[in-house]
Amino acid sequence: MNHEMRTPMKAVIALSSLLLEIELTPEQRVMIETVLKNSNLLAALINDVLELSRLEDGSLELDIRTFNLHGIFREVLNMIKPITAVKKLSLTLMLSPDLPVVAVGDEKRLMQIMLNVVGNAVKFTKEGYVSVIASVAKAESLREWQAPEIFMVSSDSHFHLCVQVKDSGCGISPQEIPHLFTKFTQLRSGQNRSNDGAGLGLALCKRFLNLMEGHIWVDSDGTDKGCTVTIIVKLGICEGQPEPSNLQVVSRPRLS
């Protein structure tokens, strides 16, 4: 099923990209760009559905390896920056000094989770900011944040990564927060929250984190009051950590 669904979409995307390289009328170019954009959206949806299916039938296994943890955050922000530049949003990244540079875990799944959560924050923020803060989770901080009941056992072999993604966007009503992680759910609180997504992104994040011994929850004071998504995930510790460099990345809108 995986092969049968992905291969035709790859062909459509590849051929559409090739068509854009030939001489076209403005109308033809707009039509082909529309085909390419929607083909990419459909390919992403197919990938999400297949991933969700593998999670639900228990066939998806984590790919545990050593990876650059700081690099993941910078890569995610670099992918998101073009969108925030168009929307004139401030995008900031802060990595705490105690955050290991290198960790052990499923790099691909962590990247998917971060892209989904940061992407959502940008999507639902018309003006203002999106900030990403990463640190080593501490029990006292969890109590301050009124986090769900989480048991973190300290060990020399692992640590718990804490990521908070904050935005000044349209927010979420308290009544809708419990439904955020239900698959195929689209929320419509606030005029900016109706969208053309399939409602799979956060459902996938929740299931990935369950598999990774992690947690995710959302806080919002209501519509038009912004939102904070907190992620806790268990990662392995590597010996011989390299020195961290440039622990803060800031992208601010240009004033015109």
ChimeraX commands (.cxc) that place a marker at each C-alpha (Angstrom):
marker #1 position 0.00,0.00,0.00 radius 0.5
marker #1 position 2.88,2.35,0.84 radius 0.5
marker #1 position 4.44,1.98,-2.62 radius 0.5
marker #1 position 1.14,2.11,-4.53 radius 0.5
marker #1 position 0.10,5.41,-2.92 radius 0.5
marker #1 position 3.42,7.27,-2.92 radius 0.5
marker #1 position 4.78,6.42,-6.38 radius 0.5
marker #1 position 1.99,8.03,-8.49 radius 0.5
marker #1 position 2.22,11.25,-6.45 radius 0.5
marker #1 position 6.00,11.39,-6.90 radius 0.5
marker #1 position 5.48,11.13,-10.67 radius 0.5
marker #1 position 2.93,13.98,-10.69 radius 0.5
marker #1 position 5.24,16.20,-8.60 radius 0.5
marker #1 position 8.31,15.43,-10.72 radius 0.5
marker #1 position 6.54,16.03,-14.05 radius 0.5
marker #1 position 4.91,19.24,-12.79 radius 0.5
marker #1 position 8.32,20.53,-11.72 radius 0.5
marker #1 position 9.74,19.74,-15.16 radius 0.5
marker #1 position 6.86,21.54,-16.88 radius 0.5
marker #1 position 7.72,24.73,-14.99 radius 0.5
marker #1 position 11.14,24.75,-16.69 radius 0.5
marker #1 position 9.72,25.13,-20.22 radius 0.5
marker #1 position 8.29,28.25,-21.85 radius 0.5
marker #1 position 4.74,28.85,-20.62 radius 0.5
marker #1 position 2.10,31.53,-20.78 radius 0.5
marker #1 position 1.37,33.25,-17.44 radius 0.5
marker #1 position -1.96,31.39,-17.22 radius 0.5
marker #1 position -0.31,28.02,-17.86 radius 0.5
marker #1 position 2.35,28.73,-15.23 radius 0.5
marker #1 position -0.27,29.58,-12.60 radius 0.5
marker #1 position -2.17,26.36,-13.36 radius 0.5
marker #1 position 0.93,24.15,-13.16 radius 0.5
marker #1 position 2.10,25.86,-9.96 radius 0.5
marker #1 position -1.35,25.16,-8.50 radius 0.5
marker #1 position -1.08,21.49,-9.51 radius 0.5
marker #1 position 2.39,21.27,-7.94 radius 0.5
marker #1 position 1.36,22.97,-4.70 radius 0.5
marker #1 position -1.69,20.76,-4.23 radius 0.5
marker #1 position 0.25,17.63,-5.22 radius 0.5
marker #1 position 2.76,18.38,-2.47 radius 0.5
marker #1 position -0.09,18.88,0.01 radius 0.5
marker #1 position -1.65,15.59,-1.05 radius 0.5
marker #1 position 1.72,13.80,-0.80 radius 0.5
marker #1 position 2.12,15.11,2.76 radius 0.5
marker #1 position -1.39,13.96,3.62 radius 0.5
marker #1 position -0.72,10.48,2.18 radius 0.5
marker #1 position 2.47,10.28,4.23 radius 0.5
marker #1 position 0.60,11.29,7.41 radius 0.5
marker #1 position -2.16,8.72,6.81 radius 0.5
marker #1 position 0.39,5.95,6.21 radius 0.5
marker #1 position 2.38,6.92,9.31 radius 0.5
marker #1 position -0.80,6.97,11.40 radius 0.5
marker #1 position -1.79,3.56,10.04 radius 0.5
marker #1 position 1.61,2.11,10.99 radius 0.5
marker #1 position 1.35,3.64,14.46 radius 0.5
marker #1 position -2.10,2.20,15.03 radius 0.5
marker #1 position -1.25,-1.33,13.87 radius 0.5
marker #1 position 2.02,-1.34,15.83 radius 0.5
marker #1 position 4.30,-1.81,12.81 radius 0.5
marker #1 position 6.16,1.50,13.15 radius 0.5
marker #1 position 9.50,1.18,14.95 radius 0.5
marker #1 position 11.71,3.99,16.19 radius 0.5
marker #1 position 15.05,4.55,14.45 radius 0.5
marker #1 position 17.36,5.16,17.39 radius 0.5
marker #1 position 20.71,6.74,16.60 radius 0.5
marker #1 position 23.07,9.54,17.65 radius 0.5
marker #1 position 22.19,12.95,16.19 radius 0.5
marker #1 position 22.87,16.68,16.53 radius 0.5
marker #1 position 20.06,17.97,18.74 radius 0.5
marker #1 position 20.93,21.65,18.34 radius 0.5
marker #1 position 21.08,21.12,14.58 radius 0.5
marker #1 position 17.48,19.89,14.46 radius 0.5
marker #1 position 16.18,23.13,15.94 radius 0.5
marker #1 position 18.19,25.29,13.55 radius 0.5
marker #1 position 17.09,23.20,10.58 radius 0.5
marker #1 position 13.42,23.48,11.56 radius 0.5
marker #1 position 13.67,27.26,11.91 radius 0.5
marker #1 position 15.50,27.60,8.61 radius 0.5
marker #1 position 12.66,25.71,6.91 radius 0.5
marker #1 position 10.03,27.92,8.58 radius 0.5
marker #1 position 11.81,31.29,8.14 radius 0.5
marker #1 position 10.57,31.99,4.57 radius 0.5
marker #1 position 6.96,31.80,5.79 radius 0.5
marker #1 position 7.57,34.05,8.80 radius 0.5
marker #1 position 9.38,36.53,6.55 radius 0.5
marker #1 position 6.33,36.80,4.27 radius 0.5
marker #1 position 4.01,37.20,7.29 radius 0.5
marker #1 position 6.47,39.63,8.97 radius 0.5
marker #1 position 6.54,37.60,12.18 radius 0.5
marker #1 position 9.35,37.57,14.74 radius 0.5
marker #1 position 10.80,34.05,14.99 radius 0.5
marker #1 position 13.19,33.27,17.86 radius 0.5
marker #1 position 15.06,30.19,19.04 radius 0.5
marker #1 position 16.65,29.87,22.48 radius 0.5
marker #1 position 18.64,26.80,23.51 radius 0.5
marker #1 position 19.53,26.61,27.20 radius 0.5
marker #1 position 23.25,26.30,28.07 radius 0.5
marker #1 position 22.68,22.90,29.73 radius 0.5
marker #1 position 21.02,21.37,26.65 radius 0.5
marker #1 position 23.23,18.58,25.20 radius 0.5
marker #1 position 24.45,19.29,21.67 radius 0.5
marker #1 position 24.33,15.61,20.72 radius 0.5
marker #1 position 21.65,13.13,21.84 radius 0.5
marker #1 position 20.41,9.61,21.14 radius 0.5
marker #1 position 16.89,9.07,19.82 radius 0.5
marker #1 position 14.71,9.07,16.71 radius 0.5
marker #1 position 15.92,12.15,14.84 radius 0.5
marker #1 position 13.35,11.86,12.02 radius 0.5
marker #1 position 10.33,11.64,14.36 radius 0.5
marker #1 position 11.57,14.51,16.52 radius 0.5
marker #1 position 12.01,16.60,13.37 radius 0.5
marker #1 position 8.44,15.75,12.24 radius 0.5
marker #1 position 7.07,16.72,15.64 radius 0.5
marker #1 position 8.91,20.05,15.67 radius 0.5
marker #1 position 7.90,20.92,12.09 radius 0.5
marker #1 position 4.25,20.18,12.89 radius 0.5
marker #1 position 4.16,22.19,16.11 radius 0.5
marker #1 position 6.20,25.20,14.92 radius 0.5
marker #1 position 4.39,25.11,11.56 radius 0.5
marker #1 position 1.03,25.24,13.34 radius 0.5
marker #1 position 2.16,28.19,15.45 radius 0.5
marker #1 position 3.17,30.12,12.34 radius 0.5
marker #1 position 0.01,29.14,10.45 radius 0.5
marker #1 position -2.30,30.49,13.16 radius 0.5
marker #1 position -0.33,33.68,13.92 radius 0.5
marker #1 position -1.19,36.70,11.76 radius 0.5
marker #1 position 1.08,39.16,13.54 radius 0.5
marker #1 position 3.51,39.23,16.42 radius 0.5
marker #1 position 5.85,36.39,17.24 radius 0.5
marker #1 position 6.61,32.68,17.43 radius 0.5
marker #1 position 9.28,31.57,19.90 radius 0.5
marker #1 position 10.92,28.17,20.41 radius 0.5
marker #1 position 12.64,27.48,23.75 radius 0.5
marker #1 position 14.50,24.20,24.35 radius 0.5
marker #1 position 15.98,23.08,27.66 radius 0.5
marker #1 position 16.49,20.07,29.92 radius 0.5
marker #1 position 13.17,19.38,31.68 radius 0.5
marker #1 position 13.18,19.79,35.45 radius 0.5
marker #1 position 10.51,18.59,37.87 radius 0.5
marker #1 position 10.10,22.01,39.50 radius 0.5
marker #1 position 9.41,23.64,36.13 radius 0.5
marker #1 position 6.71,21.08,35.34 radius 0.5
marker #1 position 4.96,21.94,38.61 radius 0.5
marker #1 position 5.06,25.65,37.76 radius 0.5
marker #1 position 3.53,24.99,34.33 radius 0.5
marker #1 position 0.72,22.87,35.83 radius 0.5
marker #1 position 1.79,20.04,33.55 radius 0.5
marker #1 position -0.04,16.71,33.32 radius 0.5
marker #1 position 1.16,14.05,35.77 radius 0.5
marker #1 position 4.61,13.09,34.46 radius 0.5
marker #1 position 7.13,10.84,36.20 radius 0.5
marker #1 position 10.69,11.68,35.20 radius 0.5
marker #1 position 13.33,9.32,36.60 radius 0.5
marker #1 position 16.83,10.78,36.53 radius 0.5
marker #1 position 19.62,8.67,35.06 radius 0.5
marker #1 position 23.19,8.98,33.81 radius 0.5
marker #1 position 22.11,7.47,30.49 radius 0.5
marker #1 position 19.24,9.78,29.52 radius 0.5
marker #1 position 17.63,13.19,30.00 radius 0.5
marker #1 position 14.23,14.71,29.24 radius 0.5
marker #1 position 14.11,17.37,26.54 radius 0.5
marker #1 position 11.59,20.16,27.10 radius 0.5
marker #1 position 10.47,22.30,24.15 radius 0.5
marker #1 position 8.02,25.18,24.46 radius 0.5
marker #1 position 6.59,26.76,21.32 radius 0.5
marker #1 position 4.84,30.04,22.11 radius 0.5
marker #1 position 2.93,32.32,19.75 radius 0.5
marker #1 position 0.78,35.46,19.74 radius 0.5
marker #1 position -1.77,33.88,17.40 radius 0.5
marker #1 position -5.49,33.25,17.50 radius 0.5
marker #1 position -5.38,30.95,20.53 radius 0.5
marker #1 position -7.75,28.13,21.43 radius 0.5
marker #1 position -10.83,28.09,23.62 radius 0.5
marker #1 position -10.53,25.87,26.74 radius 0.5
marker #1 position -13.41,23.72,25.46 radius 0.5
marker #1 position -11.51,22.78,22.30 radius 0.5
marker #1 position -8.12,21.94,23.83 radius 0.5
marker #1 position -9.11,18.32,24.72 radius 0.5
marker #1 position -9.93,17.66,21.03 radius 0.5
marker #1 position -6.63,18.93,19.63 radius 0.5
marker #1 position -4.98,15.52,19.47 radius 0.5
marker #1 position -7.93,13.66,17.92 radius 0.5
marker #1 position -7.26,12.61,14.33 radius 0.5
marker #1 position -9.19,14.35,11.53 radius 0.5
marker #1 position -10.30,17.09,13.93 radius 0.5
marker #1 position -10.33,20.70,12.68 radius 0.5
marker #1 position -10.97,23.44,15.21 radius 0.5
marker #1 position -12.88,26.54,14.30 radius 0.5
marker #1 position -12.57,28.81,17.31 radius 0.5
marker #1 position -11.61,32.24,16.04 radius 0.5
marker #1 position -11.87,33.34,12.44 radius 0.5
marker #1 position -8.23,32.45,11.74 radius 0.5
marker #1 position -8.41,28.80,12.82 radius 0.5
marker #1 position -10.52,27.43,9.97 radius 0.5
marker #1 position -8.02,25.91,7.55 radius 0.5
marker #1 position -7.56,23.40,4.78 radius 0.5
marker #1 position -5.54,20.89,6.82 radius 0.5
marker #1 position -6.65,17.33,7.42 radius 0.5
marker #1 position -6.38,17.51,11.20 radius 0.5
marker #1 position -3.67,14.84,11.38 radius 0.5
marker #1 position -0.56,16.78,12.44 radius 0.5
marker #1 position -1.03,16.99,16.20 radius 0.5
marker #1 position -2.63,13.53,16.33 radius 0.5
marker #1 position 0.57,12.14,14.79 radius 0.5
marker #1 position 2.74,14.15,17.20 radius 0.5
marker #1 position 0.85,12.72,20.17 radius 0.5
marker #1 position 1.25,9.15,18.94 radius 0.5
marker #1 position 4.94,9.60,18.07 radius 0.5
marker #1 position 5.58,10.97,21.56 radius 0.5
marker #1 position 3.71,8.10,23.19 radius 0.5
marker #1 position 6.09,5.76,21.36 radius 0.5
marker #1 position 9.10,7.88,22.43 radius 0.5
marker #1 position 8.06,7.97,26.12 radius 0.5
marker #1 position 7.13,11.62,25.72 radius 0.5
marker #1 position 4.27,14.02,26.37 radius 0.5
marker #1 position 2.63,17.00,24.68 radius 0.5
marker #1 position 0.06,19.46,25.96 radius 0.5
marker #1 position -1.37,22.86,25.05 radius 0.5
marker #1 position -2.09,25.96,27.13 radius 0.5
marker #1 position -4.12,28.95,25.94 radius 0.5
marker #1 position -6.06,31.68,27.73 radius 0.5
marker #1 position -8.66,31.62,24.96 radius 0.5
marker #1 position -9.25,32.86,21.45 radius 0.5
marker #1 position -7.02,35.72,20.26 radius 0.5
marker #1 position -4.72,35.23,23.28 radius 0.5
marker #1 position -1.97,33.11,21.82 radius 0.5
marker #1 position -0.95,29.58,22.60 radius 0.5
marker #1 position 1.87,27.58,24.22 radius 0.5
marker #1 position 2.64,23.99,23.21 radius 0.5
marker #1 position 4.93,22.07,25.57 radius 0.5
marker #1 position 6.74,18.88,24.54 radius 0.5
marker #1 position 8.65,16.54,26.86 radius 0.5
marker #1 position 10.61,13.66,25.33 radius 0.5
marker #1 position 13.15,11.19,26.72 radius 0.5
marker #1 position 16.52,11.14,24.90 radius 0.5
marker #1 position 19.78,9.30,25.46 radius 0.5
marker #1 position 22.97,11.03,26.59 radius 0.5
marker #1 position 26.20,10.84,24.57 radius 0.5
marker #1 position 29.64,10.97,26.13 radius 0.5
marker #1 position 32.12,13.58,24.94 radius 0.5
marker #1 position 29.70,16.40,24.14 radius 0.5
marker #1 position 31.04,19.07,21.73 radius 0.5
marker #1 position 30.92,22.69,22.85 radius 0.5
marker #1 position 27.63,24.44,21.97 radius 0.5
marker #1 position 27.85,27.39,19.59 radius 0.5
marker #1 position 25.51,30.32,18.96 radius 0.5
marker #1 position 22.82,29.32,21.43 radius 0.5
marker #1 position 20.32,31.92,20.25 radius 0.5
marker #1 position 18.94,32.44,16.76 radius 0.5
marker #1 position 16.67,35.41,16.14 radius 0.5
marker #1 position 14.77,36.27,12.98 radius 0.5
marker #1 position 12.81,39.50,13.13 radius 0.5
marker #1 position 10.62,41.12,10.49 radius 0.5
marker #1 position 12.12,43.84,8.36 radius 0.5
marker #1 position 10.62,47.27,8.80 radius 0.5
marker #1 position 9.44,48.75,5.52 radius 0.5
marker link #1:1,2 radius 0.2
marker link #1:2,3 radius 0.2
marker link #1:3,4 radius 0.2
marker link #1:4,5 radius 0.2
marker link #1:5,6 radius 0.2
marker link #1:6,7 radius 0.2
marker link #1:7,8 radius 0.2
marker link #1:8,9 radius 0.2
marker link #1:9,10 radius 0.2
marker link #1:10,11 radius 0.2
marker link #1:11,12 radius 0.2
marker link #1:12,13 radius 0.2
marker link #1:13,14 radius 0.2
marker link #1:14,15 radius 0.2
marker link #1:15,16 radius 0.2
marker link #1:16,17 radius 0.2
marker link #1:17,18 radius 0.2
marker link #1:18,19 radius 0.2
marker link #1:19,20 radius 0.2
marker link #1:20,21 radius 0.2
marker link #1:21,22 radius 0.2
marker link #1:22,23 radius 0.2
marker link #1:23,24 radius 0.2
marker link #1:24,25 radius 0.2
marker link #1:25,26 radius 0.2
marker link #1:26,27 radius 0.2
marker link #1:27,28 radius 0.2
marker link #1:28,29 radius 0.2
marker link #1:29,30 radius 0.2
marker link #1:30,31 radius 0.2
marker link #1:31,32 radius 0.2
marker link #1:32,33 radius 0.2
marker link #1:33,34 radius 0.2
marker link #1:34,35 radius 0.2
marker link #1:35,36 radius 0.2
marker link #1:36,37 radius 0.2
marker link #1:37,38 radius 0.2
marker link #1:38,39 radius 0.2
marker link #1:39,40 radius 0.2
marker link #1:40,41 radius 0.2
marker link #1:41,42 radius 0.2
marker link #1:42,43 radius 0.2
marker link #1:43,44 radius 0.2
marker link #1:44,45 radius 0.2
marker link #1:45,46 radius 0.2
marker link #1:46,47 radius 0.2
marker link #1:47,48 radius 0.2
marker link #1:48,49 radius 0.2
marker link #1:49,50 radius 0.2
marker link #1:50,51 radius 0.2
marker link #1:51,52 radius 0.2
marker link #1:52,53 radius 0.2
marker link #1:53,54 radius 0.2
marker link #1:54,55 radius 0.2
marker link #1:55,56 radius 0.2
marker link #1:56,57 radius 0.2
marker link #1:57,58 radius 0.2
marker link #1:58,59 radius 0.2
marker link #1:59,60 radius 0.2
marker link #1:60,61 radius 0.2
marker link #1:61,62 radius 0.2
marker link #1:62,63 radius 0.2
marker link #1:63,64 radius 0.2
marker link #1:64,65 radius 0.2
marker link #1:65,66 radius 0.2
marker link #1:66,67 radius 0.2
marker link #1:67,68 radius 0.2
marker link #1:68,69 radius 0.2
marker link #1:69,70 radius 0.2
marker link #1:70,71 radius 0.2
marker link #1:71,72 radius 0.2
marker link #1:72,73 radius 0.2
marker link #1:73,74 radius 0.2
marker link #1:74,75 radius 0.2
marker link #1:75,76 radius 0.2
marker link #1:76,77 radius 0.2
marker link #1:77,78 radius 0.2
marker link #1:78,79 radius 0.2
marker link #1:79,80 radius 0.2
marker link #1:80,81 radius 0.2
marker link #1:81,82 radius 0.2
marker link #1:82,83 radius 0.2
marker link #1:83,84 radius 0.2
marker link #1:84,85 radius 0.2
marker link #1:85,86 radius 0.2
marker link #1:86,87 radius 0.2
marker link #1:87,88 radius 0.2
marker link #1:88,89 radius 0.2
marker link #1:89,90 radius 0.2
marker link #1:90,91 radius 0.2
marker link #1:91,92 radius 0.2
marker link #1:92,93 radius 0.2
marker link #1:93,94 radius 0.2
marker link #1:94,95 radius 0.2
marker link #1:95,96 radius 0.2
marker link #1:96,97 radius 0.2
marker link #1:97,98 radius 0.2
marker link #1:98,99 radius 0.2
marker link #1:99,100 radius 0.2
marker link #1:100,101 radius 0.2
marker link #1:101,102 radius 0.2
marker link #1:102,103 radius 0.2
marker link #1:103,104 radius 0.2
marker link #1:104,105 radius 0.2
marker link #1:105,106 radius 0.2
marker link #1:106,107 radius 0.2
marker link #1:107,108 radius 0.2
marker link #1:108,109 radius 0.2
marker link #1:109,110 radius 0.2
marker link #1:110,111 radius 0.2
marker link #1:111,112 radius 0.2
marker link #1:112,113 radius 0.2
marker link #1:113,114 radius 0.2
marker link #1:114,115 radius 0.2
marker link #1:115,116 radius 0.2
marker link #1:116,117 radius 0.2
marker link #1:117,118 radius 0.2
marker link #1:118,119 radius 0.2
marker link #1:119,120 radius 0.2
marker link #1:120,121 radius 0.2
marker link #1:121,122 radius 0.2
marker link #1:122,123 radius 0.2
marker link #1:123,124 radius 0.2
marker link #1:124,125 radius 0.2
marker link #1:125,126 radius 0.2
marker link #1:126,127 radius 0.2
marker link #1:127,128 radius 0.2
marker link #1:128,129 radius 0.2
marker link #1:129,130 radius 0.2
marker link #1:130,131 radius 0.2
marker link #1:131,132 radius 0.2
marker link #1:132,133 radius 0.2
marker link #1:133,134 radius 0.2
marker link #1:134,135 radius 0.2
marker link #1:135,136 radius 0.2
marker link #1:136,137 radius 0.2
marker link #1:137,138 radius 0.2
marker link #1:138,139 radius 0.2
marker link #1:139,140 radius 0.2
marker link #1:140,141 radius 0.2
marker link #1:141,142 radius 0.2
marker link #1:142,143 radius 0.2
marker link #1:143,144 radius 0.2
marker link #1:144,145 radius 0.2
marker link #1:145,146 radius 0.2
marker link #1:146,147 radius 0.2
marker link #1:147,148 radius 0.2
marker link #1:148,149 radius 0.2
marker link #1:149,150 radius 0.2
marker link #1:150,151 radius 0.2
marker link #1:151,152 radius 0.2
marker link #1:152,153 radius 0.2
marker link #1:153,154 radius 0.2
marker link #1:154,155 radius 0.2
marker link #1:155,156 radius 0.2
marker link #1:156,157 radius 0.2
marker link #1:157,158 radius 0.2
marker link #1:158,159 radius 0.2
marker link #1:159,160 radius 0.2
marker link #1:160,161 radius 0.2
marker link #1:161,162 radius 0.2
marker link #1:162,163 radius 0.2
marker link #1:163,164 radius 0.2
marker link #1:164,165 radius 0.2
marker link #1:165,166 radius 0.2
marker link #1:166,167 radius 0.2
marker link #1:167,168 radius 0.2
marker link #1:168,169 radius 0.2
marker link #1:169,170 radius 0.2
marker link #1:170,171 radius 0.2
marker link #1:171,172 radius 0.2
marker link #1:172,173 radius 0.2
marker link #1:173,174 radius 0.2
marker link #1:174,175 radius 0.2
marker link #1:175,176 radius 0.2
marker link #1:176,177 radius 0.2
marker link #1:177,178 radius 0.2
marker link #1:178,179 radius 0.2
marker link #1:179,180 radius 0.2
marker link #1:180,181 radius 0.2
marker link #1:181,182 radius 0.2
marker link #1:182,183 radius 0.2
marker link #1:183,184 radius 0.2
marker link #1:184,185 radius 0.2
marker link #1:185,186 radius 0.2
marker link #1:186,187 radius 0.2
marker link #1:187,188 radius 0.2
marker link #1:188,189 radius 0.2
marker link #1:189,190 radius 0.2
marker link #1:190,191 radius 0.2
marker link #1:191,192 radius 0.2
marker link #1:192,193 radius 0.2
marker link #1:193,194 radius 0.2
marker link #1:194,195 radius 0.2
marker link #1:195,196 radius 0.2
marker link #1:196,197 radius 0.2
marker link #1:197,198 radius 0.2
marker link #1:198,199 radius 0.2
marker link #1:199,200 radius 0.2
marker link #1:200,201 radius 0.2
marker link #1:201,202 radius 0.2
marker link #1:202,203 radius 0.2
marker link #1:203,204 radius 0.2
marker link #1:204,205 radius 0.2
marker link #1:205,206 radius 0.2
marker link #1:206,207 radius 0.2
marker link #1:207,208 radius 0.2
marker link #1:208,209 radius 0.2
marker link #1:209,210 radius 0.2
marker link #1:210,211 radius 0.2
marker link #1:211,212 radius 0.2
marker link #1:212,213 radius 0.2
marker link #1:213,214 radius 0.2
marker link #1:214,215 radius 0.2
marker link #1:215,216 radius 0.2
marker link #1:216,217 radius 0.2
marker link #1:217,218 radius 0.2
marker link #1:218,219 radius 0.2
marker link #1:219,220 radius 0.2
marker link #1:220,221 radius 0.2
marker link #1:221,222 radius 0.2
marker link #1:222,223 radius 0.2
marker link #1:223,224 radius 0.2
marker link #1:224,225 radius 0.2
marker link #1:225,226 radius 0.2
marker link #1:226,227 radius 0.2
marker link #1:227,228 radius 0.2
marker link #1:228,229 radius 0.2
marker link #1:229,230 radius 0.2
marker link #1:230,231 radius 0.2
marker link #1:231,232 radius 0.2
marker link #1:232,233 radius 0.2
marker link #1:233,234 radius 0.2
marker link #1:234,235 radius 0.2
marker link #1:235,236 radius 0.2
marker link #1:236,237 radius 0.2
marker link #1:237,238 radius 0.2
marker link #1:238,239 radius 0.2
marker link #1:239,240 radius 0.2
marker link #1:240,241 radius 0.2
marker link #1:241,242 radius 0.2
marker link #1:242,243 radius 0.2
marker link #1:243,244 radius 0.2
marker link #1:244,245 radius 0.2
marker link #1:245,246 radius 0.2
marker link #1:246,247 radius 0.2
marker link #1:247,248 radius 0.2
marker link #1:248,249 radius 0.2
marker link #1:249,250 radius 0.2
marker link #1:250,251 radius 0.2
marker link #1:251,252 radius 0.2
marker link #1:252,253 radius 0.2
marker link #1:253,254 radius 0.2
marker link #1:254,255 radius 0.2
marker link #1:255,256 radius 0.2
view
